[in-house]
Amino acid sequence: MTNRMHCLLDTSLEFLKGVGTKRAELFKREFNLFTYRDLLYYFPYRHIDRSRINRVSELETEGAFMQFKGKVIDYTNAGHARTKRLVARFSDGTGTIDLVWFNSTRWVEDLLSRQREFIIFGKPTLFNGHWNMSHPEMLDPKSQQNENQGLNHFQPLYNTSDRAKKSGLDSKAVSKIMAELLTQVKGHIEETLSADILQQHHLLSLGDALAQMHYPVSLASLQQATNRMKFEELFFTQLKLLKLKLLNTKKIKGHRFVVVGDYFHAFYRDHLPFELTGAQKRVIKEIRADLGSGHQMNRLLQGDVGSGKTITALLVMLIAKDNGCQSCLMAPTEILANQHFDSISKQLGDMDVKVAFLSGSTKIALRRELQEQLLSGEIDILVGTHAIIEDKVTFKNLGLVVIDEQHRFGVEQRAKMWKKNTIPPHVLVMTATPIPRTLAMTLYGDLDLSVINELPKGRKPVQTVHWFESQRLRLFGVMKREIELGRQIFVVYPLIEESENVDMLALMAGYDNMSNEFPLPRYAISMVHGKMKSEDKEFEMQRFVKGETNILLSTTVIEVGIDVPNATVMVIENAERFGLSQLHQLRGRVGRGGEQSYCILMTGNKLSQEGRARMNAMVGTNDGFEIANVDLKLRGPGDIQGTRQSGMLDFKVADLVKDEALVVYTRTLAQKVLEEDPDLQMEKNRCLAMQLQKLMSKGGFWSMIS
């Protein structure tokens, strides 16, 4: 029976009545739907309530489908040739509305000559102060066929495309095909949740839920079906992540770092640049427990900009050195990797720890030398870009991989790091972008989570203001004041060149404006953008780092990867064009010294509601987690940190913002299930095991790769 069910749902759509080869090709090309199962999960974006009869007198706004019951009072033909149309005056006793048909109106005239009483259905629009409805659906209120025509049901509306519509596959056609599909698969849909879970949480069966998602008998049944599908998506997401975490812990052995020795203690005693915060000490303790467990560590380290993640990572790398292992730190850009290399080298000082740097621009001769030193174990810490991932880069005994701003690396790239050693290295993933709880729980639910939620002592919070273009002279005044005090300034632009389509101040135009306001020789300006050659970019950046220039004009290449404690002002032009997380990252480039720093958000005078909400959030708080939560609510999870590319958040029904409580609850439930039955071998959990196996095979073991 199981195989028959499986085969039926995996049948190609071309074999479904009403589809055929051409329509199957359309489904495939336009909607990425191939099988009965795919179509079954192609849910309507909304339903029209066909059970309610509206009143014409209720009409207030356009845009909604409505249904009226009444009589056609009279009708006339208007226009001629190409503009010919038939207009009928319809009344339900509370008001009148014009019904309009264009061209091919003979069938309407035939219908109106026989009958005048109808239920009409369509989308009313306001034209010249009078309500009208184009090409309404006309039903006979006395006919028994109304049941079949969907009068007493909720009519599904499906997303379609212009190409599909031209080929006759509009929402109505999809709806008809869906009705046929539901008839065919009834009784052939396997349950995925155990009877215990269904009963305990009062959930519909999967078969009933899928049917009600498309053709609900009431609003209450649609809500029940939606709840079941949300539960399904979130529960199995958490079950998959936790199962992978369990496999990680049980089956993947890791280096056992039992020694916290001379290198760690010497650095802690003699080279630590500042006293560790309580949060840093807590995180190091959590990491040490992982490193000594004998299992591979997979830990996500979250910390706001400037919270001290890099020094924490360095201490962990010294533990690896104490245990005879090498470490590598991988960053997404050469600028950021260089900064890590410089700061780590400087902090280690005269300690007997060899640090090396590798990037795509490293010369071949130096690469060969580095490779020899890696294989001999002479290099203790390798810092670099994605160049580290290359197959020819091999280590003597790699024990720890630190990945900074990990969202910028693809899963396949990170997977290659596992092959760098016989025993998989411990993995510490770092991000300066605080991730909302539900997003972290869903995207990184297989990783252990550590959070550094304190800033080092002596740091003053950055003051953030939002100014409009009309306040530019005020901006120049602040910039000149700070430069007179010996400080430096970042100015960030969203574009490199003027665009005819986007009305914003671009970098090149900004450079001209700034040069006029801050002329040589009194002031010096650097400029950096993504289209520059690496060496030119590095030269300009270093001029600013060394204090040779007062102002650095840049695109978002400085979002991460430049640390200039003397910079006290961050000006963000056209700030409304940036996402909240990006704005927060940019703000983090200042406030790294002991002086009061400022972030000035410049926008046009006209702002959208969302744009204003972003500016208010930035002015209102410096807390990265609050910022991240606002960002999640405004933009949704798919647009934050490239999570859409991961394939992890392609939920059809669940919403991480609205369903936060359900995310937390389903994770707790999944934990309980696995605590009782880690291998899902109990009879009651057979259906869970089968569904999980499908998800594992479909999605692969991507999640095991940090």
N, C-alpha and C positions, 0 to 999 in steps of 0.2 A: 504493500500500500504506500509506504514511504517513497519508494522509487517512482511510483506512478504520479504521486503528488509533485515530487521534485521535477519530474520530466514535464508535467503539464505547465507549471509556472515558468519553466525555462524554455518553453516553446517559442519559436520565432513569431513575431507579430504578423508576418505575412499570412499565417494560417488562421488568423482570427477572422471570423465573419465580418464583412464590411471594411476590411483593410486591404488585403491583396499585396502584390509585389510593389506597385508604385507608391501606395500610401505607406507601406512598411519602410520604403526608402526615405520618404519624407519624415516619418517619425525618427528614423535613424539620423538623418542629416540635420534636421531642424531642432530636435529635442533630445538627441542622444538616447533614445529609447529603442531597445532591441527585442525584448522578450515580454511575455505576459506579465512577468513579475515587475519589470521596469515600468510598464504602463500602469499597473495596479498602484504603484507608489507615486504616480504623477497626480498629485492632489490639486483640486481646484483652488484658485487664489481667493475665491469667496463664493457665497451662495445667494441666490435671489429668493426671497420668500414669496412663493407663488400661492401660498394659502391665504394671504390677506388681500382684501379688496380695499383699495385706497379711495379717497374722495378727491375730486378735482379741486374743491375748495381748500384742500390741505397743501396744494402746490406752493412752495416757497423758493426752493433752490433747484438748479439744474444738476444733472450728473447721475441721478439714481434711477434704476429701473423701477417702474410702478405699474400697477394694474387697476383698471377701472371697469365698472359694470354700468351699462347704460344703453342709450339709443343714438343712432345716427339720424339727426334731424333732417339734414339735406346734404347734397353734394353737387359739386360743379366741376367742369373741366376748365382749366386755366392755362394760359400760355399757348404756344404752338411749336411745331417742329421739334427742335432739340430741347426746348424748355417746357414741353408739355407736362402738365401735372394734374392730378385729381385731388381736390380738397374736399373733405367731408367734415361737417360740423357735428361734434359728438357731445352729448350732455348726459350727466349722471344725476341731474336734479339739484346738484350743489354748485354747478358751474359748467362751462363749456371749454372744449379744447379742439383745435383743428387737427385732423388726421390728414397726412400728406403722402401721396405716392407719385414718384417720378417715372415717366415712360411706362410702357407695357402695363397700362392700367385697365385693360379690358376685363381681366379676371375679377378686378375689384368691383367694377360696374356690374358685372353679372351677379356677384355675391350680394351687392347692395340692392339689386332689383328684386332679389328673393327674400332678403332678411334685413331687419333694421336693428335688432337687439343683439349686443355682443359683450363679451369681456375682452377688453383690449389690453395689450401688454407691450411696453416699450420704454424708451427713455425720453421724457418730456424736455423740451427746450423752449426758451423764451425768444420770440422773434417779433420785433416791432411792437413790443408791449403785450403780445398775446401768446398764450401757450400753444405749442403744437407738438405733434409726435410723428416722426417720419417712419413709413413702412412698419406700422405696428403689427404685432401678432394678433390675429382675430379668432376668438373662440366662441362657440355657441354655448351659452350658459345652460341650455336644456339638454345638450348632448351628453350621453354617458361616456363619450370618448374623452371627456375632460380629464378623467383619471389617468388615461394613457398619455394625454398631452402634458401632464405634469402640473395641473392646476393646483392640486392639493399637496404638492411636494416642494422641497427646496431645490431650485434649479442650480446646478453647478456651473461656474464659469471658469474655463481653463485658459491659461496663457498660451498664446499661439504666435505665429509670425506672419509677416506680410506674404512671404513666399508660400507658406502653408495655406493661408486664406485664399490666395489666387488659385490654388490647386484644389479648393473645396474642403480643406481641412481646417475649418474654423472651430470655435468653441462648441457650437451646437453639434458639429460632426463628431468631435472628440467625445462629447457627452453621450452620443448615441452608441459609439463604439465601446465606451466604458460600460454602459448598461449591458451590452452583449458579453463583455469580458466577465463582469460580475456574475452573470448567469452561468457562464461556463465553469468558473473556478469555485463556485459555491460548494463547500464540503471538501475542497482540495487544498485548503490553506492550513499548513501545520502550525500549531501553537508553539510559541517560542518561550513563553513564561510558564513557570510551574503552577500547579493548581493552588498551592499554598499562597504564592504571591498574588495570583488573580483574586483569590477569596479574601485575603487579608486586606488588599487595597481596593476592593470593589471595582475591579477593572473588567471591561468588556473583553470577550475573546478576540484574538487577532482578526479572525474572519469577519466577525460582526463589526469590529472597529473600522476595518478597511471599507466595508460596504457603507457604513454610516458616514465615513469621511467624504464619500462621493455623493451618496443619496440619502441624507439624513431624513428621518421621519419628523423630527422636531428640532428646535434649537438645543434642547436639553440633550438629545441623543448625539448631536454634532459635538457638543461640549464633552460628553463622555468619551466619544471616539477620539477627539483631540487629546484629551488627558491620557488615554491609553497609548497613543502614538508618541507623545512626549516622553512618557514613562519608558517606553520601549527604547527610544533613541538614547536617552540619558543613562538608563540603567546599563545597557550593553556597552556604551562607551566607557563607563566607569569599570565594568566587569573586565573588559578587555585590558584597560590600562593596569588595573590591579593584578590581573593574572600575569601580565608581562613583568610587572615588578616582582611578583612571587617567583617567576621563572628566573629572573635576574639573580635574586637572592639565593635561590636553591641551587641552581645549576651552573651559574657562571662564576667560577672561582676568580679571585683577584689577589694581587700582591698583598701579603700580610705585613703591614708597616707597624711593627711593635715597638720600635725604638724612636724616642724623641730625644735626639742626642746633641752632640757638640755644636753642629751647624745651627740648628734651631735656637739653642740656648745662647750661643755667642751673638747671633743677630738680635735676638730679643733683648739681650743685656746691653750690647754696645752700639747697635746700629739703628734701632727702631727710632724713626724720626719724630714720633709723637706717642703719647700714651694711648694704648688701645681702648676703644669704647667698650662698654659692657656688652653691646651687641656683637662686636667683633670677637670678643673672648668666648661668648656663647656659641657662635658659628664655628670657631676653630675647634671647640670641644665636640660639637656635633660631627664635624668632618673627621676628627681623630678617631671617634668611635667607629665610623665607617671604614677607615683605613686599617683598623686593627681587627676587623671582623672576619677576614679571610675571604670575603666576597667582594665582587667588583662594586666600587662606589659609582653611583649615578646621581649626582646632586645638583640641584639648581640653586645658585646663589643670587638672590635679588638684593639690590641695594641702590638707593637713590644716587644721583650724580654726586660725586665727592664724598661718599660715605666710607670709603676706604676698602673697596673690594680688592684692588690690586695688591695692597700690602698683605691682606689676608691670604690671597692666592700665593704670594711669595713665601709666606711662612709655611704653607702646606707643601710647596715645592722643596723647601729645606728639609721637611720631614722625609720626603722621598729621597733626598740626597743622603740623609742620615741612615737610610735603609738600603743604600747602594743602588738606587735607581735614578734614571734620568727623567726630566720633565720637559714638556713643551707648552708654550703659550701661543695660541693662534688667535689672530685678530683679523677683522674683515678688510681693513685698508692698510696700506703701507704707512700712512701717517700715524694711525693708531698703534700699529705694531712697533714703529720706530719710537714712539713715545714710551711704550711699555719697556722696550729695550733700554732706552736711556735712563728711565727712572729706576729700573731694577738694578742696572749696572752701578748707578750712583749710590743707591741705598746699600748695596752689598760692600761698596768701598774696597778695602784691601783684603776681604775675606777670600779664602781659597775655594772660590766657586766660579767656574768658567761659564760665562753667558755668551751666546752667539746669536747672530741675526741672519735670517734667510727670507728673501722675498723674490718676486719674479724678476726684479732688476739686478739681483746679485750676479756678478760676473762668473763665467764658467770656471775659471781657474780657482776662484774663491769657493765656489760650490764643491769642487772636487776636494779641496782642503777640508771644508766643513764636514763632508761625508766621511772622510777618513777619521776625523776627530770624533764624530758621532759613533762610528763603529768601534773605535778603540775605547770609548767611554770617557774621553778627555773632556768633552762638552757635557756639562751638568744640566744646563737649561738652554733650550733653543726657543727663541722668540721669533715669530714670523707671521706671514700671511698664508693664504691657501697653498703657497708653494710647498709648505711642509707636508701636504697631503700626497704629493707626487710619489709614485711607487719607488723611485730611485733613492728617496730619502729614507734611510734605514738607521735604526738605533742599536746600540749594544744591549740595552735593557730599559726600555721605556716603561715607566711605572705610573706616570700621571700626565693627563692631558687637561689643560685648562683652555676653555673656549670662551672668548669674550664676545659680547653682542652676538650670541649664537644664532639668532633668528636670521642673520645674513648669510649663514651657510646652509646649503642644501643637505638633505638627509644623506644622499649618496656620498657627498664630500665628507661628512662626518663619519660615515661608515668605514671609510678607508683608514681612519685612525685606529680602528680595532685590529687591523691586520699588521700593525707596526711592531707587535710583540707576540710571543707564544702565549703568555698569559695576558689577557686583555688589560690595558692600563685603566687605572681609576679615571673617572671623568668628572670634572667640575665645570659646570656650565654657568657663565656669569651674564647677567643683564643689568644695565643701568635703567632700564625702562620698567618701573613697577607694573606688575601684571595683576589685574583684579582677581579676587579670590576664585570666582567661578571659572574664569578663563584659565588661570593657572591649574585649577583642579581638573580641567578638561583637556587642555593642551599638553600639560606636563604632569599629568596625574600619575605617571609611572615613575617619576623622579621624586627623590626626597627633597624637601624644600627648606632652605635656610634664608632668613631675611636679616639684613643689617638695616635696622630702622633708627639709627642714631647718627648724627653728624659729629665729626671730631670737635673737641672743645675749642672754643675761640672763634668758630665760624659764625659770621653774622648772616642772618637770612637775607636773601636778595630782595630788594624792594622793587615791585613790579607796578608799572603804570601803563595805561592805555591812552594814547594821544591820537588825535585825528590829524589829517594833512594840514589843516588850518593852524596847527600848533607847531609847525616845523621850526620856526624861529626860536621857540622855547627849547626845542631839541638841540639846535645848534649851540644855544647858550650853555646847556648842561654839558655837552661834549667839550666845549672850550674850557669850561671851568675844571673839568676832570683832567684834561691835558695839562693845564697850568699847574695842577697839583702833582704832575709827573705820572699820571695814570695813562692806560691805553684803552682803546675802544674797538669792539667788534661791530660791524654793520653787515647784516645778512639779507640777501635778496633771494626771491624765489625763482627768478629766471636769469639767463645769461644775456639774452638779446631781446629787444623789443618785439612783441608779437602783435600782429594786426588784430588777432582774435581776443587777446587778453589785455585789458586795460590796467597795466601795472607798471610800477617803476622798476626797470630792469637794471642789472648790474652795470652794464656799460654806460647807460644814461646816468646812473647813480654816481659812477666814478667821475663823470664830467661835473655833476652838481657839487660833489664833495670837494673836488679839486679847486673849484671856484671859491667855495666857502673856506677851505683850509689850504691856502696856496703855499707853495715852496717859497723861500727856504724855511719859513717858520714852522711849517708842518710837513710830515712825510706820511705817505699813504702806500700800503701794500694792497695787492689784489690777487685773489685766489679763486679759481673755479675748476670744474671737472674737465673742461676741454683743454686745459693746459698740459704740457708735458710734465712728467713726474719731477724731473730735475728743476724745472722752472717753478713749479708749485712749491717744492721743498725750499728753494732759494727764498721765495717771497715769504713763506711761512717762517723760516728761520730769522729773517730780518725783523719780523714782528716779535718773535720769541726773545730775541736778543735786545729788544727795545730800540732798534734803529728806526722803526716807524711808529707813529702814534695811532694810526687807524688801520684796521684790516678789513677791507671790503671783500665779501665772500658769498658764494652760494652755500648750500648746506653741506659742503664737504667738511666743514668744521663742526658738524653736529656732534661727532665724537672724535676724539683723537688729538686735541691740542690743549695743553695745560699752561696757561700764562697767569700766574698769581697776581701780576701787576695790572691785568685787565679788569676794569671795574664797571664797564658799561657794555651791555649787549643791546644793540638797536636791531629790531626785526622789522624790515620794511614789508608792507602788504601782509601783515601778520595773519589776516583772515584767510590767506591762501594756504596756511600750514595747519597740519593736524595738531591736536593738543599734545600728544606725546612728543612730537617733534619740537614744538615750542618749549616744552619743559626741558628737553635735552639741550636745546640751544641756551636756555637760561642757565643751565648748569655749567656753561663754559666760564661764567664769571662767579665771583664770590669765593674764589679758591685761596685768597690771601686773607689778611687780617682786616682789610679796609672795607667800609660799607660799599656794596655794589648795587647796580641798578639794571633792570631789564625794561626797555621802553618798546612797547608794541605800537607800531605805527600802522594805521589803516585809513582807507578812504572814509568819507563822511557817511556813505550809505553802507549799511551792514545788514546781512540777512539775520534772521532770528538765531540760527545756529552759530553764525560768526560772532554775534554779540554774546552768546552763551559761552563760547570758547574764551573770549577776551575776559569776561567776568570771572570765569573759573581760574584763569591765570593770575588775575589781580587778587582774587580772593584767597588763594592758598599756595604755599610752597610744597605741600605734601604730595609727593609723587603718586601715592596710592589713591588719594582723592581725585587727582587729575586723571589717573587711569580709569577710575570708575565713571567719571563724567564722559571721558572719551568713548568708553564702551557703550554708554547710553546714547551718545550722539551718533556714533558711526557704526556700531555693531561690531561683533567679534571678528567678522571676516575681513575687515579692513585694518585691523590693528596688528602691527608687527608681521605682516605677510602671512597671517595664519590661514588665509584662504588657500594659499598655495600648498599648505600641508595636507589638504584633503580631510583634515580632522574635524573641521567645523561645518561640514556641508549638511547641517541639520535641515530636514524638510519641514519640521513642525516646531521643535523646541527652540527656545530663545534664552540665551544665557543671562540676559538682563532681567526679563520678566519672570523667568523660571528659576531664579537663584535658589529659592528654598528647595525646589525639586532636585536641582543639581546636587546640593549638599545631602539631601535625603537619600537619593539613589546611590550615592557613593557610600554612605553608611550601610545601606542595605547590601550592596555588593561586597563590602568588607565582611559583613556577618555571614553571607553565603559562603565565601571562601575560607573564613575561619572554621566553619563547621565542616566544609567539604572542599579542601584545597584543590583536588583533582576533578571535582564535579562528577564523581562516580556513583553517587547515590541515585536510586531509581527516580526519585522526585526531581532530580536536577538533570536528567537526561536531555530534556529539551533545551535547557540552558547550554549544556555542553555542545550540542549539535549547532546551535545558533552561533556560539562563540567560535567554533571551529570554522564555520563559514566566514565570519568576520576576520579571523586571523589569516585565512588563506587569501581572502580578498584584499586585505590591507597590508599583508606582509608583516614582518616584525620590525617595521620602521621605528617603532616606539622604543625599542631596546637600544637604539643608538642615540644616547643622550638627548 
